[in-house]
Each structure stands twice: as structure tokens, then as C-alpha cells.
């Protein structure tokens, strides 16, 4: 799923003529992180997905996000 999601991000980004550096700046992420996402090397958190969707101007729905890890205190509630 990561590779599919990464390919989707790359396709939408390039269709809008946005560079990886520009997308990274819009999302407040490191350009290398964008490269890793597009290569399918890493999953992303929901918050990062939201940033990318807003920056590109589209939505993705393929389950490539990772659930945020809960802190010990949050797990007990």
C-alpha cells in the first residue's frame, strides 16, 4: 500500500507542477521525507496525510497511513 500511495502522491504532485521541495515546504516536512513517502519507503501519520492533501489540493483514500503511537498514559484511559 505504501508504494501505491507514494505513486499517487507523486502523480498528483507532478500533475500540479509542484516540486518535492515545494511540497515539503508547504507541508513543513523535510524534502527527503517527501521522497521517502513517494518511494513507498515509509508510512505516514494521519496528520501528515492531512498536510499533504491540503498542500496538493486533493484527497487520498488507500489506507497507507500509520496509526499514531499512543503514550502509555493514553493507552490506560
Secondary structure, DSSP 4 states (H G I P E B T S, - for coil): -HHHHHHHHHHHHHHTT--HHHHHHHHT--HHHHHHHHTTS--EEHHHHHHHHHHHT----SS-EEPPPPPHHHHH-
